[in-house]
Amino acid sequence: MNNIFAQLPTDLEQEHFQDLLKSSTVRIERIVSHGQQSPAEGWYDQAENEWVLVLEGAAVILLE
């Protein structure tokens, strides 16, 4: 994929995840979503560290 905006999914009922680069130490993925959000109850917690870059649109991240 030469363009991160190329071949975008047309079905946006669910988020779409695509690995762009994956190794034993790092994973870079493209996530295409349209209004999805974490459940209102509890925190979303994961074992991996995460860095997020929003290329189009908006996002809200709340930290305790």
Residue pairs with C-beta under 8 A, 6 or more apart in sequence:
1 7
1 20
1 30
4 30
4 55
5 55
5 56
8 32
9 16
9 32
12 32
12 33
12 34
14 36
15 31
15 32
15 33
15 36
16 30
16 31
16 32
16 33
17 29
17 30
17 31
18 29
18 30
18 32
19 27
19 28
19 29
20 28
20 29
20 30
21 27
21 28
22 28
27 48
38 44
43 64
52 59
52 61
